Amino acid sequence: MKVAIVTTHIPPAKGYGGVSVTASVLTKAWAERNHKMVLVASDESIAGRLKPEDVRLGKQVDVKLYRCYGFRRWGFGLGAIPMLFKLCLQAPVVYIHGIATWPSTLAAIFCVVLQRPFMVAVHGGLMPEHVELIRREKPHKWLFYRWLTFPTLRRAIAVHCTSDTEAEGVRNVLGKDARVLLVPNGIDSRDIKVAPFPDEEGMNICFLGHIQQEKGINAFIRAWLKVRRPADRLLIAGRSVNGAYFEEFQALVEQAQGAIRYNGYLERDEVLDLLATSHFLALPSGLEEAGGMRENFGNVVAEAMAVGRPVLVAKGLAWDHLESAGAGFVFDRTEASVCEVLRKAQAVGDGLKWEQMSWSGRQYVEQQLNPVRLGEQVWQVLNNHNQKNQPQQLVKESS
């Protein structure tokens, strides 16, 4: 074993989004380079408990799952204690996906106690607005962060961030001298085919993600309703959680009178099919006025570009350069700016401009988001942790 990996959930676990997917992609990329690893995760999935043989990451990866119960979102299970302790005791170095979950916190504590070098990928857990919300409204969680999360992060050989905004959040709480490694998430586009121009009247925009405030979908719908044309459609897929936000979403869907199609949770192949019937993907994360919560990266942007779909994305994530790359449009986090970008998208039509944007997006994924190449950047820091200031040097190179 060269590296131990800890994550709360791991595919084919369903319902737990980007962190688990990123853990899978990065682990597969390392396995492709013949790196030997042991991975520990919970067996949690909304479709039923996983077995180690369900998790296919490559022959180089020994998968160990502990029983999850109770707080399923946080991957709670007492079986994690002996499994993670043994893992951290034997591993030369540990890579931890996420913060403030049961396994990620245990692993960080064990690494500190056992003096094992470790790296943490925060996966949006320290985005500036998220930290401010916890500080303001969740005093018990804030104490957890102050007493456990921040002290262990300061002992890490590096904190892996995927965007400048995420790195800013880390430095806000750990200090300007925090050891930050800035490397974006990768995506393996080799098994994703570029879809032809959709044979649909009007303009179809696709949204993929949970129906929650952080994703900004309700604010986006309100803007879209103001400028949409009769044949335009909004195609939405993702998990929903009962509550005031989802009730507002349902009311907006009803207001659209059939122009919005909500598909609920979809499997990966179904997601790719939905993208293929769309002209653009939208990622309006952070658009809501109340709180302005946003995600750190947005894997769906990379997936959409791999399919050949231009993207409409909010500023302040990892995609502010997307418009200059010719792969979509970037809007300010205001309704007026969303409406302006929607009109630009409508004007693109089905001509050469759209084809150029489609090609640019695919090229960007292949050249800039190759998971093996990006994984090697992380691996070098992880396995050369005694080299002074290596993380900071890689931050500058990646930027």
C-alpha positions as CSV (number, residue, x, y, z in Angstrom):
1,M,0.0,0.0,0.0
2,K,1.4,3.4,-1.0
3,V,-1.6,5.5,0.0
4,A,-4.7,5.0,2.2
5,I,-7.9,6.8,1.0
6,V,-10.8,7.7,3.3
7,T,-14.2,8.9,2.0
8,T,-17.6,9.0,3.4
9,H,-19.4,7.5,0.4
10,I,-18.1,5.8,-2.8
11,P,-19.8,4.9,-6.1
12,P,-21.9,3.0,-6.9
13,A,-23.5,4.6,-3.8
14,K,-26.4,6.7,-5.0
15,G,-27.6,10.0,-3.7
16,Y,-24.4,11.5,-2.4
17,G,-23.2,13.6,-5.3
18,G,-19.9,15.2,-6.2
19,V,-17.6,14.2,-3.3
20,S,-18.1,10.5,-3.8
21,V,-17.8,10.8,-7.6
22,T,-14.6,12.8,-7.2
23,A,-13.2,10.2,-4.8
24,S,-13.9,7.5,-7.4
25,V,-12.4,9.4,-10.4
26,L,-9.2,10.3,-8.5
27,T,-8.7,6.8,-7.2
28,K,-9.2,5.3,-10.6
29,A,-6.7,7.7,-12.1
30,W,-4.1,6.6,-9.5
31,A,-4.9,3.0,-10.1
32,E,-4.3,3.5,-13.8
33,R,-0.8,4.5,-12.9
34,N,-0.4,1.2,-11.0
35,H,-0.4,2.9,-7.5
36,K,-1.5,0.4,-4.8
37,M,-4.1,1.8,-2.4
38,V,-6.5,0.8,0.4
39,L,-9.8,2.7,0.5
40,V,-12.1,2.8,3.5
41,A,-15.7,4.2,3.2
42,S,-19.2,3.5,4.6
43,D,-21.5,1.0,2.9
44,E,-24.2,3.7,2.6
45,S,-26.3,4.2,-0.5
46,I,-30.0,5.2,-0.9
47,A,-30.5,2.2,-3.1
48,G,-29.2,-0.3,-0.5
49,R,-26.0,-1.2,1.3
50,L,-22.9,-1.7,-0.8
51,K,-20.5,-4.6,-0.7
52,P,-16.8,-4.3,-1.4
53,E,-17.2,-6.2,-4.7
54,D,-19.7,-3.5,-5.9
55,V,-17.0,-0.9,-5.8
56,R,-14.9,-1.2,-8.9
57,L,-11.9,1.1,-8.8
58,G,-9.2,-1.1,-10.3
59,K,-7.2,-4.1,-9.2
60,Q,-4.7,-1.8,-7.4
61,V,-7.4,-0.8,-4.9
62,D,-8.3,-2.8,-1.8
63,V,-11.8,-1.6,-0.8
64,K,-13.0,-1.9,2.8
65,L,-16.5,-0.9,3.8
66,Y,-17.9,-0.5,7.3
67,R,-21.6,-0.7,8.3
68,C,-23.3,2.7,8.3
69,Y,-26.4,3.5,10.4
70,G,-28.1,6.4,12.1
71,F,-26.6,9.5,10.6
72,R,-26.3,8.2,7.1
73,R,-25.3,11.4,5.4
74,W,-22.3,11.7,7.7
75,G,-21.4,8.0,7.3
76,F,-21.7,7.1,11.0
77,G,-20.9,3.6,12.1
78,L,-18.8,2.4,15.1
79,G,-17.1,-0.2,12.8
80,A,-15.2,2.8,11.3
81,I,-13.2,3.2,14.5
82,P,-11.1,0.0,14.4
83,M,-11.0,0.0,10.6
84,L,-9.7,3.5,10.3
85,F,-7.2,3.2,13.2
86,K,-5.7,0.1,11.6
87,L,-5.6,1.9,8.2
88,C,-3.8,5.0,9.6
89,L,-1.5,2.8,11.6
90,Q,-0.3,0.9,8.6
91,A,-0.5,3.5,5.8
92,P,2.6,5.6,4.9
93,V,0.4,8.5,3.9
94,V,-3.4,9.1,4.0
95,Y,-5.7,11.1,1.6
96,I,-9.0,12.2,3.2
97,H,-12.0,13.2,1.1
98,G,-14.2,15.8,3.0
99,I,-14.3,17.3,6.4
100,A,-16.6,17.1,9.5
101,T,-18.1,13.7,8.6
102,W,-17.6,10.7,10.9
103,P,-14.9,8.9,8.9
104,S,-13.0,12.0,7.7
105,T,-12.8,13.5,11.2
106,L,-11.7,10.1,12.8
107,A,-9.1,9.6,10.1
108,A,-7.7,13.1,10.6
109,I,-7.5,12.6,14.4
110,F,-5.9,9.2,14.1
111,C,-3.3,10.6,11.6
112,V,-2.4,13.3,14.1
113,V,-2.1,10.9,17.1
114,L,-0.1,8.4,15.1
115,Q,2.0,11.1,13.4
116,R,1.0,9.9,9.9
117,P,1.3,12.4,7.1
118,F,-2.1,13.2,5.5
119,M,-3.8,15.4,3.0
120,V,-7.4,16.6,3.1
121,A,-9.6,17.6,0.2
122,V,-12.2,19.9,1.7
123,H,-14.7,19.6,-1.1
124,G,-16.5,22.9,-0.5
125,G,-16.7,22.5,3.3
126,L,-14.9,25.7,3.9
127,M,-16.4,27.9,1.2
128,P,-16.6,31.5,2.7
129,E,-20.4,31.7,2.8
130,H,-20.7,28.2,4.3
131,V,-18.2,29.0,7.1
132,E,-20.1,32.3,7.8
133,L,-23.4,30.4,8.0
134,I,-22.0,27.9,10.5
135,R,-20.4,30.7,12.6
136,R,-23.6,32.7,12.7
137,E,-26.3,30.0,13.0
138,K,-24.8,26.7,14.1
139,P,-22.8,27.3,17.3
140,H,-22.4,23.6,18.1
141,K,-21.0,22.8,14.6
142,W,-18.8,25.9,14.8
143,L,-17.3,24.5,18.0
144,F,-16.7,21.2,16.3
145,Y,-14.9,23.0,13.5
146,R,-12.8,25.1,16.0
147,W,-11.9,22.1,18.2
148,L,-11.4,19.3,15.7
149,T,-11.6,20.4,12.0
150,F,-9.3,23.4,12.0
151,P,-6.6,22.0,14.3
152,T,-6.3,18.8,12.3
153,L,-6.3,20.7,9.0
154,R,-3.3,22.7,10.2
155,R,-1.4,19.5,10.7
156,A,-2.1,18.3,7.1
157,I,0.8,18.3,4.6
158,A,-1.6,20.2,2.3
159,V,-5.3,21.1,1.9
160,H,-6.5,20.2,-1.6
161,C,-8.7,22.9,-3.1
162,T,-10.3,22.9,-6.6
163,S,-10.9,26.7,-7.1
164,D,-9.5,30.0,-6.0
165,T,-12.7,30.7,-4.1
166,E,-12.3,27.5,-2.1
167,A,-8.7,28.3,-1.4
168,E,-9.8,31.7,-0.2
169,G,-12.2,30.1,2.3
170,V,-9.4,27.8,3.6
171,R,-7.0,30.7,4.1
172,N,-9.7,32.7,5.8
173,V,-9.9,30.2,8.7
174,L,-6.4,28.7,8.7
175,G,-4.4,31.8,7.9
176,K,-2.7,33.2,4.9
177,D,0.2,30.7,5.3
178,A,-2.1,27.7,5.0
179,R,-0.6,24.9,2.9
180,V,-3.0,24.8,-0.1
181,L,-2.7,22.6,-3.1
182,L,-4.8,24.0,-6.0
183,V,-5.7,21.3,-8.5
184,P,-9.2,21.1,-10.2
185,N,-11.2,17.9,-10.3
186,G,-10.6,15.7,-13.3
187,I,-13.1,13.9,-15.5
188,D,-12.5,10.8,-17.7
189,S,-14.1,11.8,-21.0
190,R,-12.9,8.7,-22.9
191,D,-16.2,6.9,-22.3
192,I,-18.4,10.0,-23.0
193,K,-19.5,10.6,-26.6
194,V,-20.0,14.1,-28.0
195,A,-23.8,14.3,-28.7
196,P,-25.0,15.9,-31.9
197,F,-27.0,19.1,-32.0
198,P,-30.4,18.3,-30.3
199,D,-33.3,17.9,-32.7
200,E,-35.6,20.1,-30.6
201,E,-37.6,23.2,-31.3
202,G,-36.7,26.1,-29.1
203,M,-33.9,26.0,-26.6
204,N,-33.5,23.3,-23.9
205,I,-31.5,24.2,-20.8
206,C,-30.5,21.4,-18.5
207,F,-30.0,21.6,-14.7
208,L,-28.4,18.7,-12.8
209,G,-28.2,18.8,-9.0
210,H,-30.1,18.6,-5.7
211,I,-33.0,20.9,-5.4
212,Q,-31.6,23.1,-2.7
213,Q,-30.6,26.7,-2.1
214,E,-26.9,26.1,-2.6
215,K,-27.6,25.2,-6.2
216,G,-29.6,28.4,-6.9
217,I,-32.1,26.7,-9.2
218,N,-35.3,28.6,-8.0
219,A,-33.7,32.0,-8.6
220,F,-32.6,30.8,-12.0
221,I,-36.1,29.6,-12.9
222,R,-37.6,33.0,-11.9
223,A,-35.2,34.7,-14.3
224,W,-35.7,32.1,-17.0
225,L,-39.5,32.6,-16.9
226,K,-39.1,36.3,-17.7
227,V,-37.2,35.7,-21.0
228,R,-38.2,32.3,-22.2
229,R,-39.8,31.8,-25.6
230,P,-42.9,29.6,-26.1
231,A,-40.9,26.6,-27.4
232,D,-38.1,26.9,-24.8
233,R,-37.8,24.2,-22.1
234,L,-36.0,23.7,-18.8
235,L,-35.0,20.1,-18.1
236,I,-34.2,19.3,-14.4
237,A,-32.8,16.2,-12.8
238,G,-31.7,15.6,-9.2
239,R,-32.7,14.6,-5.7
240,S,-35.2,16.6,-3.7
241,V,-35.6,17.1,0.0
242,N,-39.0,18.1,1.4
243,G,-39.1,21.6,2.8
244,A,-39.9,25.2,2.0
245,Y,-37.3,25.4,-0.8
246,F,-38.7,22.4,-2.6
247,E,-42.2,23.6,-2.2
248,E,-41.2,26.9,-3.9
249,F,-39.6,24.9,-6.6
250,Q,-42.8,22.9,-7.2
251,A,-44.8,26.2,-7.4
252,L,-42.4,27.5,-10.0
253,V,-42.7,24.3,-12.1
254,E,-46.5,24.6,-12.0
255,Q,-46.2,28.3,-13.0
256,A,-44.3,27.3,-16.1
257,Q,-47.3,25.3,-17.3
258,G,-45.4,22.3,-18.7
259,A,-42.3,24.2,-19.9
260,I,-40.3,22.7,-17.0
261,R,-39.7,19.0,-16.9
262,Y,-38.6,17.6,-13.5
263,N,-37.1,14.1,-13.8
264,G,-36.1,13.4,-10.2
265,Y,-33.0,11.3,-9.6
266,L,-31.5,9.8,-12.7
267,E,-28.8,7.2,-13.3
268,R,-25.6,8.2,-15.1
269,D,-26.6,7.0,-18.5
270,E,-30.0,8.8,-18.2
271,V,-28.1,12.0,-17.2
272,L,-26.0,11.8,-20.3
273,D,-29.1,11.3,-22.4
274,L,-30.8,14.3,-20.8
275,L,-27.7,16.4,-21.6
276,A,-27.8,15.2,-25.2
277,T,-31.4,16.6,-25.6
278,S,-30.3,20.0,-24.2
279,H,-28.6,22.9,-25.8
280,F,-27.0,24.3,-22.7
281,L,-26.3,23.3,-19.1
282,A,-27.0,25.8,-16.3
283,L,-25.0,26.0,-13.0
284,P,-26.5,28.9,-11.1
285,S,-24.9,28.0,-7.7
286,G,-24.8,31.0,-5.4
287,L,-27.6,32.9,-7.2
288,E,-30.0,32.9,-4.2
289,E,-30.2,36.2,-2.4
290,A,-30.7,34.7,1.0
291,G,-27.2,33.5,2.1
292,G,-25.7,33.3,-1.4
293,M,-24.5,29.7,-0.7
294,R,-22.5,28.1,-3.5
295,E,-20.6,25.0,-4.3
296,N,-16.8,24.9,-4.8
297,F,-16.5,23.4,-8.2
298,G,-19.4,21.8,-10.1
299,N,-18.5,18.5,-11.7
300,V,-21.6,18.7,-13.9
301,V,-19.9,21.5,-15.8
302,A,-17.1,19.2,-16.8
303,E,-19.6,16.4,-17.7
304,A,-21.7,18.7,-19.9
305,M,-18.6,20.0,-21.8
306,A,-17.5,16.4,-22.3
307,V,-20.9,15.7,-24.0
308,G,-20.3,18.9,-26.1
309,R,-22.8,21.1,-24.3
310,P,-21.9,24.8,-23.7
311,V,-22.5,26.0,-20.1
312,L,-24.2,29.0,-18.4
313,V,-22.5,29.4,-15.1
314,A,-22.5,31.8,-12.2
315,K,-19.4,33.8,-11.3
316,G,-17.4,32.9,-8.2
317,L,-16.9,29.2,-8.8
318,A,-14.1,27.4,-10.7
319,W,-15.4,28.6,-14.1
320,D,-15.0,32.3,-14.3
321,H,-12.6,31.8,-17.3
322,L,-15.2,29.6,-19.2
323,E,-16.4,32.5,-21.5
324,S,-12.8,33.3,-22.6
325,A,-12.3,29.6,-23.4
326,G,-15.3,29.8,-25.7
327,A,-17.3,27.1,-23.9
328,G,-20.2,29.1,-22.5
329,F,-21.4,32.2,-20.8
330,V,-20.7,33.5,-17.3
331,F,-23.2,35.6,-15.4
332,D,-23.1,37.7,-12.3
333,R,-25.2,36.5,-9.4
334,T,-28.1,38.8,-10.2
335,E,-31.4,38.2,-12.0
336,A,-30.6,40.9,-14.6
337,S,-27.3,39.3,-15.5
338,V,-29.0,35.8,-15.8
339,C,-31.6,37.3,-18.2
340,E,-28.9,38.9,-20.3
341,V,-26.9,35.7,-20.6
342,L,-30.1,33.7,-21.4
343,R,-30.8,36.2,-24.3
344,K,-27.2,35.6,-25.5
345,A,-27.8,31.8,-25.4
346,Q,-31.0,32.3,-27.4
347,A,-29.2,34.3,-30.0
348,V,-26.6,31.6,-30.6
349,G,-29.2,29.4,-32.3
350,D,-28.2,26.2,-34.1
351,G,-25.5,27.6,-36.3
352,L,-21.7,27.7,-36.3
353,K,-21.4,29.6,-33.1
354,W,-23.0,26.8,-31.1
355,E,-20.8,24.2,-32.8
356,Q,-17.7,26.2,-31.9
357,M,-18.7,26.4,-28.3
358,S,-19.5,22.7,-28.2
359,W,-16.1,21.8,-29.6
360,S,-14.3,24.2,-27.3
361,G,-15.9,22.7,-24.2
362,R,-14.9,19.2,-25.2
363,Q,-11.4,20.2,-26.0
364,Y,-11.1,22.0,-22.7
365,V,-12.1,18.8,-20.8
366,E,-9.7,16.6,-22.7
367,Q,-6.7,19.0,-22.4
368,Q,-7.2,20.7,-19.0
369,L,-9.2,18.2,-16.9
370,N,-7.5,14.9,-17.7
371,P,-7.9,13.0,-14.4
372,V,-4.6,11.0,-14.7
373,R,-2.5,14.1,-15.3
374,L,-4.2,16.1,-12.5
375,G,-4.1,13.1,-10.2
376,E,-0.3,12.9,-10.7
377,Q,0.0,16.5,-9.5
378,V,-1.8,15.5,-6.2
379,W,0.2,12.3,-6.0
380,Q,3.5,14.0,-6.2
381,V,2.7,16.2,-3.2
382,L,1.2,13.3,-1.3
383,N,4.3,11.2,-1.7
384,N,7.0,13.9,-1.5
385,H,5.6,15.5,1.7
386,N,9.1,16.0,3.2
387,Q,10.0,18.5,0.5
388,K,9.7,21.9,2.1
389,N,7.0,24.3,0.6
390,Q,6.1,21.8,-2.2
391,P,2.4,22.5,-1.8
392,Q,2.8,26.2,-2.2
393,Q,5.0,25.8,-5.3
394,L,2.4,23.7,-6.9
395,V,-0.3,26.2,-6.1
396,K,1.5,28.8,-8.2
397,E,2.1,26.4,-11.0
398,S,-1.5,25.3,-11.1
399,S,-2.8,28.9,-11.0
